[in-house]
Amino acid sequence: MNNEEKILWQDFLIGRGSQLKQQERELIAKLHAKYFNHKYHIPCGCNPNTIKGWITDLNGLYDTK
């Protein structure tokens, strides 16, 4: 992650509530598509497992770079 993305991710982690806002879902989708080489799309909110997995993936990337 570049410095700007790290700041955005850190802000997301600090401000995270119990429900994701649309802007947060877009950030997750944008970063995951960029760093995990797939097309940008926002997963359906009806099954949170995908977005939770993406958050875990991005946390791992944030912690290592």
PDB file of N, CA, C and O in Angstrom:
ATOM      1  N   MET A   1       0.850  -1.186   0.000  1.00  0.00           N
ATOM      2  CA  MET A   1       0.000   0.000   0.000  1.00  0.00           C
ATOM      3  C   MET A   1       0.885   1.235   0.000  1.00  0.00           C
ATOM      4  O   MET A   1       1.930   1.273   0.650  1.00  0.00           O
ATOM      5  N   ASN A   2       0.448   2.235  -0.736  1.00  0.00           N
ATOM      6  CA  ASN A   2       1.186   3.486  -0.678  1.00  0.00           C
ATOM      7  C   ASN A   2       0.772   4.250   0.589  1.00  0.00           C
ATOM      8  O   ASN A   2      -0.158   3.843   1.286  1.00  0.00           O
ATOM      9  N   ASN A   3       1.457   5.342   0.877  1.00  0.00           N
ATOM     10  CA  ASN A   3       1.220   6.067   2.123  1.00  0.00           C
ATOM     11  C   ASN A   3      -0.215   6.580   2.248  1.00  0.00           C
ATOM     12  O   ASN A   3      -0.811   6.508   3.323  1.00  0.00           O
ATOM     13  N   GLU A   4      -0.764   7.093   1.159  1.00  0.00           N
ATOM     14  CA  GLU A   4      -2.135   7.604   1.182  1.00  0.00           C
ATOM     15  C   GLU A   4      -3.132   6.480   1.496  1.00  0.00           C
ATOM     16  O   GLU A   4      -4.063   6.667   2.279  1.00  0.00           O
ATOM     17  N   GLU A   5      -2.927   5.331   0.885  1.00  0.00           N
ATOM     18  CA  GLU A   5      -3.806   4.189   1.129  1.00  0.00           C
ATOM     19  C   GLU A   5      -3.664   3.672   2.559  1.00  0.00           C
ATOM     20  O   GLU A   5      -4.647   3.258   3.173  1.00  0.00           O
ATOM     21  N   LYS A   6      -2.438   3.697   3.089  1.00  0.00           N
ATOM     22  CA  LYS A   6      -2.235   3.289   4.477  1.00  0.00           C
ATOM     23  C   LYS A   6      -3.001   4.198   5.431  1.00  0.00           C
ATOM     24  O   LYS A   6      -3.597   3.729   6.401  1.00  0.00           O
ATOM     25  N   ILE A   7      -2.983   5.492   5.153  1.00  0.00           N
ATOM     26  CA  ILE A   7      -3.717   6.453   5.992  1.00  0.00           C
ATOM     27  C   ILE A   7      -5.213   6.190   5.907  1.00  0.00           C
ATOM     28  O   ILE A   7      -5.906   6.191   6.924  1.00  0.00           O
ATOM     29  N   LEU A   8      -5.709   5.966   4.699  1.00  0.00           N
ATOM     30  CA  LEU A   8      -7.136   5.662   4.525  1.00  0.00           C
ATOM     31  C   LEU A   8      -7.515   4.384   5.263  1.00  0.00           C
ATOM     32  O   LEU A   8      -8.562   4.320   5.906  1.00  0.00           O
ATOM     33  N   TRP A   9      -6.664   3.371   5.169  1.00  0.00           N
ATOM     34  CA  TRP A   9      -6.953   2.096   5.828  1.00  0.00           C
ATOM     35  C   TRP A   9      -6.901   2.248   7.347  1.00  0.00           C
ATOM     36  O   TRP A   9      -7.732   1.688   8.062  1.00  0.00           O
ATOM     37  N   GLN A  10      -5.933   3.001   7.828  1.00  0.00           N
ATOM     38  CA  GLN A  10      -5.828   3.239   9.265  1.00  0.00           C
ATOM     39  C   GLN A  10      -7.066   3.983   9.763  1.00  0.00           C
ATOM     40  O   GLN A  10      -7.609   3.647  10.816  1.00  0.00           O
ATOM     41  N   ASP A  11      -7.511   4.980   9.023  1.00  0.00           N
ATOM     42  CA  ASP A  11      -8.733   5.711   9.391  1.00  0.00           C
ATOM     43  C   ASP A  11      -9.936   4.775   9.405  1.00  0.00           C
ATOM     44  O   ASP A  11     -10.793   4.873  10.284  1.00  0.00           O
ATOM     45  N   PHE A  12     -10.000   3.870   8.434  1.00  0.00           N
ATOM     46  CA  PHE A  12     -11.080   2.887   8.395  1.00  0.00           C
ATOM     47  C   PHE A  12     -11.056   2.019   9.647  1.00  0.00           C
ATOM     48  O   PHE A  12     -12.094   1.794  10.270  1.00  0.00           O
ATOM     49  N   LEU A  13      -9.881   1.536  10.013  1.00  0.00           N
ATOM     50  CA  LEU A  13      -9.767   0.656  11.173  1.00  0.00           C
ATOM     51  C   LEU A  13     -10.137   1.377  12.468  1.00  0.00           C
ATOM     52  O   LEU A  13     -10.772   0.791  13.345  1.00  0.00           O
ATOM     53  N   ILE A  14      -9.748   2.625  12.590  1.00  0.00           N
ATOM     54  CA  ILE A  14     -10.038   3.395  13.798  1.00  0.00           C
ATOM     55  C   ILE A  14     -11.530   3.724  13.891  1.00  0.00           C
ATOM     56  O   ILE A  14     -12.125   3.617  14.964  1.00  0.00           O
ATOM     57  N   GLY A  15     -12.121   4.117  12.786  1.00  0.00           N
ATOM     58  CA  GLY A  15     -13.502   4.581  12.799  1.00  0.00           C
ATOM     59  C   GLY A  15     -14.546   3.516  12.562  1.00  0.00           C
ATOM     60  O   GLY A  15     -15.732   3.822  12.434  1.00  0.00           O
ATOM     61  N   ARG A  16     -14.122   2.277  12.501  1.00  0.00           N
ATOM     62  CA  ARG A  16     -15.018   1.188  12.139  1.00  0.00           C
ATOM     63  C   ARG A  16     -16.100   0.961  13.190  1.00  0.00           C
ATOM     64  O   ARG A  16     -15.813   0.765  14.371  1.00  0.00           O
ATOM     65  N   GLY A  17     -17.325   0.994  12.739  1.00  0.00           N
ATOM     66  CA  GLY A  17     -18.453   0.709  13.613  1.00  0.00           C
ATOM     67  C   GLY A  17     -18.962  -0.700  13.376  1.00  0.00           C
ATOM     68  O   GLY A  17     -18.275  -1.530  12.780  1.00  0.00           O
ATOM     69  N   SER A  18     -20.151  -0.957  13.840  1.00  0.00           N
ATOM     70  CA  SER A  18     -20.710  -2.301  13.689  1.00  0.00           C
ATOM     71  C   SER A  18     -21.221  -2.565  12.272  1.00  0.00           C
ATOM     72  O   SER A  18     -21.303  -3.715  11.841  1.00  0.00           O
ATOM     73  N   GLN A  19     -21.560  -1.505  11.558  1.00  0.00           N
ATOM     74  CA  GLN A  19     -22.043  -1.652  10.185  1.00  0.00           C
ATOM     75  C   GLN A  19     -21.157  -0.825   9.260  1.00  0.00           C
ATOM     76  O   GLN A  19     -20.748   0.284   9.605  1.00  0.00           O
ATOM     77  N   LEU A  20     -20.866  -1.368   8.089  1.00  0.00           N
ATOM     78  CA  LEU A  20     -20.047  -0.653   7.126  1.00  0.00           C
ATOM     79  C   LEU A  20     -20.872   0.388   6.389  1.00  0.00           C
ATOM     80  O   LEU A  20     -22.008   0.133   5.989  1.00  0.00           O
ATOM     81  N   LYS A  21     -20.289   1.552   6.217  1.00  0.00           N
ATOM     82  CA  LYS A  21     -20.905   2.601   5.405  1.00  0.00           C
ATOM     83  C   LYS A  21     -20.553   2.317   3.951  1.00  0.00           C
ATOM     84  O   LYS A  21     -19.603   1.589   3.664  1.00  0.00           O
ATOM     85  N   GLN A  22     -21.318   2.893   3.046  1.00  0.00           N
ATOM     86  CA  GLN A  22     -21.082   2.692   1.613  1.00  0.00           C
ATOM     87  C   GLN A  22     -19.669   3.113   1.227  1.00  0.00           C
ATOM     88  O   GLN A  22     -19.007   2.425   0.449  1.00  0.00           O
ATOM     89  N   GLN A  23     -19.209   4.223   1.757  1.00  0.00           N
ATOM     90  CA  GLN A  23     -17.868   4.722   1.447  1.00  0.00           C
ATOM     91  C   GLN A  23     -16.797   3.718   1.900  1.00  0.00           C
ATOM     92  O   GLN A  23     -15.790   3.534   1.215  1.00  0.00           O
ATOM     93  N   GLU A  24     -17.013   3.078   3.037  1.00  0.00           N
ATOM     94  CA  GLU A  24     -16.062   2.078   3.534  1.00  0.00           C
ATOM     95  C   GLU A  24     -16.074   0.839   2.643  1.00  0.00           C
ATOM     96  O   GLU A  24     -15.020   0.274   2.351  1.00  0.00           O
ATOM     97  N   ARG A  25     -17.257   0.418   2.213  1.00  0.00           N
ATOM     98  CA  ARG A  25     -17.358  -0.736   1.316  1.00  0.00           C
ATOM     99  C   ARG A  25     -16.649  -0.460  -0.006  1.00  0.00           C
ATOM    100  O   ARG A  25     -16.006  -1.345  -0.570  1.00  0.00           O
ATOM    101  N   GLU A  26     -16.770   0.772  -0.495  1.00  0.00           N
ATOM    102  CA  GLU A  26     -16.097   1.149  -1.732  1.00  0.00           C
ATOM    103  C   GLU A  26     -14.581   1.130  -1.565  1.00  0.00           C
ATOM    104  O   GLU A  26     -13.865   0.674  -2.456  1.00  0.00           O
ATOM    105  N   LEU A  27     -14.090   1.623  -0.431  1.00  0.00           N
ATOM    106  CA  LEU A  27     -12.653   1.610  -0.160  1.00  0.00           C
ATOM    107  C   LEU A  27     -12.127   0.179  -0.129  1.00  0.00           C
ATOM    108  O   LEU A  27     -11.101  -0.122  -0.738  1.00  0.00           O
ATOM    109  N   ILE A  28     -12.819  -0.686   0.570  1.00  0.00           N
ATOM    110  CA  ILE A  28     -12.411  -2.093   0.662  1.00  0.00           C
ATOM    111  C   ILE A  28     -12.365  -2.718  -0.729  1.00  0.00           C
ATOM    112  O   ILE A  28     -11.392  -3.383  -1.083  1.00  0.00           O
ATOM    113  N   ALA A  29     -13.409  -2.506  -1.508  1.00  0.00           N
ATOM    114  CA  ALA A  29     -13.475  -3.089  -2.851  1.00  0.00           C
ATOM    115  C   ALA A  29     -12.381  -2.544  -3.758  1.00  0.00           C
ATOM    116  O   ALA A  29     -11.772  -3.295  -4.519  1.00  0.00           O
ATOM    117  N   LYS A  30     -12.132  -1.247  -3.682  1.00  0.00           N
ATOM    118  CA  LYS A  30     -11.106  -0.618  -4.522  1.00  0.00           C
ATOM    119  C   LYS A  30      -9.721  -1.162  -4.188  1.00  0.00           C
ATOM    120  O   LYS A  30      -8.969  -1.556  -5.079  1.00  0.00           O
ATOM    121  N   LEU A  31      -9.393  -1.181  -2.902  1.00  0.00           N
ATOM    122  CA  LEU A  31      -8.069  -1.654  -2.506  1.00  0.00           C
ATOM    123  C   LEU A  31      -7.891  -3.143  -2.785  1.00  0.00           C
ATOM    124  O   LEU A  31      -6.829  -3.569  -3.238  1.00  0.00           O
ATOM    125  N   HIS A  32      -8.915  -3.923  -2.519  1.00  0.00           N
ATOM    126  CA  HIS A  32      -8.791  -5.365  -2.738  1.00  0.00           C
ATOM    127  C   HIS A  32      -8.629  -5.672  -4.222  1.00  0.00           C
ATOM    128  O   HIS A  32      -7.820  -6.523  -4.592  1.00  0.00           O
ATOM    129  N   ALA A  33      -9.381  -4.997  -5.065  1.00  0.00           N
ATOM    130  CA  ALA A  33      -9.252  -5.211  -6.504  1.00  0.00           C
ATOM    131  C   ALA A  33      -7.846  -4.853  -6.985  1.00  0.00           C
ATOM    132  O   ALA A  33      -7.268  -5.553  -7.816  1.00  0.00           O
ATOM    133  N   LYS A  34      -7.309  -3.768  -6.459  1.00  0.00           N
ATOM    134  CA  LYS A  34      -5.982  -3.323  -6.873  1.00  0.00           C
ATOM    135  C   LYS A  34      -4.899  -4.301  -6.434  1.00  0.00           C
ATOM    136  O   LYS A  34      -4.038  -4.666  -7.234  1.00  0.00           O
ATOM    137  N   TYR A  35      -4.927  -4.721  -5.196  1.00  0.00           N
ATOM    138  CA  TYR A  35      -3.827  -5.520  -4.652  1.00  0.00           C
ATOM    139  C   TYR A  35      -4.009  -7.024  -4.799  1.00  0.00           C
ATOM    140  O   TYR A  35      -3.058  -7.785  -4.620  1.00  0.00           O
ATOM    141  N   PHE A  36      -5.218  -7.457  -5.123  1.00  0.00           N
ATOM    142  CA  PHE A  36      -5.448  -8.893  -5.285  1.00  0.00           C
ATOM    143  C   PHE A  36      -5.898  -9.226  -6.695  1.00  0.00           C
ATOM    144  O   PHE A  36      -6.464 -10.287  -6.959  1.00  0.00           O
ATOM    145  N   ASN A  37      -5.630  -8.281  -7.600  1.00  0.00           N
ATOM    146  CA  ASN A  37      -5.727  -8.490  -9.041  1.00  0.00           C
ATOM    147  C   ASN A  37      -7.063  -9.066  -9.519  1.00  0.00           C
ATOM    148  O   ASN A  37      -7.115 -10.139 -10.120  1.00  0.00           O
ATOM    149  N   HIS A  38      -8.129  -8.336  -9.241  1.00  0.00           N
ATOM    150  CA  HIS A  38      -9.427  -8.700  -9.798  1.00  0.00           C
ATOM    151  C   HIS A  38     -10.195  -7.432 -10.130  1.00  0.00           C
ATOM    152  O   HIS A  38      -9.823  -6.336  -9.712  1.00  0.00           O
ATOM    153  N   LYS A  39     -11.256  -7.594 -10.876  1.00  0.00           N
ATOM    154  CA  LYS A  39     -12.071  -6.446 -11.249  1.00  0.00           C
ATOM    155  C   LYS A  39     -12.746  -5.854 -10.024  1.00  0.00           C
ATOM    156  O   LYS A  39     -13.124  -6.559  -9.088  1.00  0.00           O
ATOM    157  N   TYR A  40     -12.885  -4.535 -10.061  1.00  0.00           N
ATOM    158  CA  TYR A  40     -13.553  -3.821  -8.975  1.00  0.00           C
ATOM    159  C   TYR A  40     -15.036  -4.163  -8.967  1.00  0.00           C
ATOM    160  O   TYR A  40     -15.724  -4.020  -9.977  1.00  0.00           O
ATOM    161  N   HIS A  41     -15.508  -4.605  -7.841  1.00  0.00           N
ATOM    162  CA  HIS A  41     -16.946  -4.744  -7.617  1.00  0.00           C
ATOM    163  C   HIS A  41     -17.178  -4.753  -6.112  1.00  0.00           C
ATOM    164  O   HIS A  41     -16.316  -5.172  -5.340  1.00  0.00           O
ATOM    165  N   ILE A  42     -18.338  -4.291  -5.715  1.00  0.00           N
ATOM    166  CA  ILE A  42     -18.694  -4.268  -4.304  1.00  0.00           C
ATOM    167  C   ILE A  42     -19.548  -5.494  -4.030  1.00  0.00           C
ATOM    168  O   ILE A  42     -20.617  -5.651  -4.619  1.00  0.00           O
ATOM    169  N   PRO A  43     -19.083  -6.368  -3.138  1.00  0.00           N
ATOM    170  CA  PRO A  43     -19.847  -7.585  -2.857  1.00  0.00           C
ATOM    171  C   PRO A  43     -21.211  -7.266  -2.238  1.00  0.00           C
ATOM    172  O   PRO A  43     -21.392  -6.243  -1.577  1.00  0.00           O
ATOM    173  N   CYS A  44     -22.131  -8.144  -2.466  1.00  0.00           N
ATOM    174  CA  CYS A  44     -23.466  -8.012  -1.908  1.00  0.00           C
ATOM    175  C   CYS A  44     -23.396  -7.991  -0.381  1.00  0.00           C
ATOM    176  O   CYS A  44     -22.655  -8.765   0.224  1.00  0.00           O
ATOM    177  N   GLY A  45     -24.160  -7.112   0.224  1.00  0.00           N
ATOM    178  CA  GLY A  45     -24.194  -7.017   1.676  1.00  0.00           C
ATOM    179  C   GLY A  45     -24.983  -8.137   2.332  1.00  0.00           C
ATOM    180  O   GLY A  45     -24.977  -8.262   3.557  1.00  0.00           O
ATOM    181  N   CYS A  46     -25.663  -8.953   1.536  1.00  0.00           N
ATOM    182  CA  CYS A  46     -26.491 -10.023   2.089  1.00  0.00           C
ATOM    183  C   CYS A  46     -25.652 -11.161   2.677  1.00  0.00           C
ATOM    184  O   CYS A  46     -26.131 -11.917   3.522  1.00  0.00           O
ATOM    185  N   ASN A  47     -24.412 -11.279   2.230  1.00  0.00           N
ATOM    186  CA  ASN A  47     -23.512 -12.298   2.757  1.00  0.00           C
ATOM    187  C   ASN A  47     -22.192 -11.616   3.121  1.00  0.00           C
ATOM    188  O   ASN A  47     -21.354 -11.395   2.247  1.00  0.00           O
ATOM    189  N   PRO A  48     -21.999 -11.284   4.383  1.00  0.00           N
ATOM    190  CA  PRO A  48     -20.820 -10.498   4.779  1.00  0.00           C
ATOM    191  C   PRO A  48     -19.503 -11.264   4.758  1.00  0.00           C
ATOM    192  O   PRO A  48     -18.453 -10.665   4.992  1.00  0.00           O
ATOM    193  N   ASN A  49     -19.520 -12.550   4.490  1.00  0.00           N
ATOM    194  CA  ASN A  49     -18.282 -13.340   4.531  1.00  0.00           C
ATOM    195  C   ASN A  49     -17.238 -12.851   3.539  1.00  0.00           C
ATOM    196  O   ASN A  49     -16.048 -12.835   3.854  1.00  0.00           O
ATOM    197  N   THR A  50     -17.663 -12.455   2.350  1.00  0.00           N
ATOM    198  CA  THR A  50     -16.712 -11.980   1.338  1.00  0.00           C
ATOM    199  C   THR A  50     -16.028 -10.715   1.813  1.00  0.00           C
ATOM    200  O   THR A  50     -14.801 -10.626   1.773  1.00  0.00           O
ATOM    201  N   ILE A  51     -16.785  -9.750   2.257  1.00  0.00           N
ATOM    202  CA  ILE A  51     -16.203  -8.476   2.677  1.00  0.00           C
ATOM    203  C   ILE A  51     -15.330  -8.667   3.921  1.00  0.00           C
ATOM    204  O   ILE A  51     -14.300  -8.007   4.059  1.00  0.00           O
ATOM    205  N   LYS A  52     -15.730  -9.554   4.817  1.00  0.00           N
ATOM    206  CA  LYS A  52     -14.901  -9.848   5.997  1.00  0.00           C
ATOM    207  C   LYS A  52     -13.567 -10.462   5.575  1.00  0.00           C
ATOM    208  O   LYS A  52     -12.518 -10.123   6.122  1.00  0.00           O
ATOM    209  N   GLY A  53     -13.617 -11.356   4.607  1.00  0.00           N
ATOM    210  CA  GLY A  53     -12.392 -11.955   4.089  1.00  0.00           C
ATOM    211  C   GLY A  53     -11.488 -10.926   3.439  1.00  0.00           C
ATOM    212  O   GLY A  53     -10.269 -10.965   3.599  1.00  0.00           O
ATOM    213  N   TRP A  54     -12.097 -10.001   2.702  1.00  0.00           N
ATOM    214  CA  TRP A  54     -11.323  -8.944   2.071  1.00  0.00           C
ATOM    215  C   TRP A  54     -10.667  -8.051   3.112  1.00  0.00           C
ATOM    216  O   TRP A  54      -9.520  -7.639   2.940  1.00  0.00           O
ATOM    217  N   ILE A  55     -11.384  -7.748   4.189  1.00  0.00           N
ATOM    218  CA  ILE A  55     -10.814  -6.934   5.267  1.00  0.00           C
ATOM    219  C   ILE A  55      -9.612  -7.659   5.867  1.00  0.00           C
ATOM    220  O   ILE A  55      -8.576  -7.043   6.119  1.00  0.00           O
ATOM    221  N   THR A  56      -9.747  -8.950   6.093  1.00  0.00           N
ATOM    222  CA  THR A  56      -8.634  -9.743   6.620  1.00  0.00           C
ATOM    223  C   THR A  56      -7.441  -9.706   5.672  1.00  0.00           C
ATOM    224  O   THR A  56      -6.303  -9.530   6.106  1.00  0.00           O
ATOM    225  N   ASP A  57      -7.705  -9.873   4.380  1.00  0.00           N
ATOM    226  CA  ASP A  57      -6.628  -9.815   3.379  1.00  0.00           C
ATOM    227  C   ASP A  57      -5.918  -8.469   3.428  1.00  0.00           C
ATOM    228  O   ASP A  57      -4.689  -8.409   3.421  1.00  0.00           O
ATOM    229  N   LEU A  58      -6.692  -7.393   3.477  1.00  0.00           N
ATOM    230  CA  LEU A  58      -6.112  -6.053   3.469  1.00  0.00           C
ATOM    231  C   LEU A  58      -5.377  -5.742   4.771  1.00  0.00           C
ATOM    232  O   LEU A  58      -4.372  -5.031   4.762  1.00  0.00           O
ATOM    233  N   ASN A  59      -5.871  -6.269   5.882  1.00  0.00           N
ATOM    234  CA  ASN A  59      -5.155  -6.089   7.148  1.00  0.00           C
ATOM    235  C   ASN A  59      -3.770  -6.743   7.064  1.00  0.00           C
ATOM    236  O   ASN A  59      -2.784  -6.181   7.541  1.00  0.00           O
ATOM    237  N   GLY A  60      -3.704  -7.912   6.464  1.00  0.00           N
ATOM    238  CA  GLY A  60      -2.425  -8.581   6.291  1.00  0.00           C
ATOM    239  C   GLY A  60      -1.475  -7.767   5.420  1.00  0.00           C
ATOM    240  O   GLY A  60      -0.280  -7.687   5.705  1.00  0.00           O
ATOM    241  N   LEU A  61      -2.001  -7.173   4.374  1.00  0.00           N
ATOM    242  CA  LEU A  61      -1.208  -6.332   3.495  1.00  0.00           C
ATOM    243  C   LEU A  61      -0.764  -5.069   4.228  1.00  0.00           C
ATOM    244  O   LEU A  61       0.386  -4.650   4.093  1.00  0.00           O
ATOM    245  N   TYR A  62      -1.649  -4.464   4.992  1.00  0.00           N
ATOM    246  CA  TYR A  62      -1.343  -3.255   5.743  1.00  0.00           C
ATOM    247  C   TYR A  62      -0.261  -3.527   6.785  1.00  0.00           C
ATOM    248  O   TYR A  62       0.621  -2.693   6.986  1.00  0.00           O
ATOM    249  N   ASP A  63      -0.315  -4.668   7.440  1.00  0.00           N
ATOM    250  CA  ASP A  63       0.643  -5.008   8.495  1.00  0.00           C
ATOM    251  C   ASP A  63       2.035  -5.311   7.948  1.00  0.00           C
ATOM    252  O   ASP A  63       3.029  -5.139   8.654  1.00  0.00           O
ATOM    253  N   THR A  64       2.113  -5.759   6.697  1.00  0.00           N
ATOM    254  CA  THR A  64       3.405  -6.179   6.163  1.00  0.00           C
ATOM    255  C   THR A  64       4.103  -5.117   5.335  1.00  0.00           C
ATOM    256  O   THR A  64       5.294  -5.252   5.054  1.00  0.00           O
ATOM    257  N   LYS A  65       3.404  -4.070   4.938  1.00  0.00           N
ATOM    258  CA  LYS A  65       4.042  -3.077   4.061  1.00  0.00           C
ATOM    259  C   LYS A  65       4.135  -1.739   4.715  1.00  0.00           C
ATOM    260  O   LYS A  65       4.644  -0.793   4.116  1.00  0.00           O
TER     261      LYS A  65
END
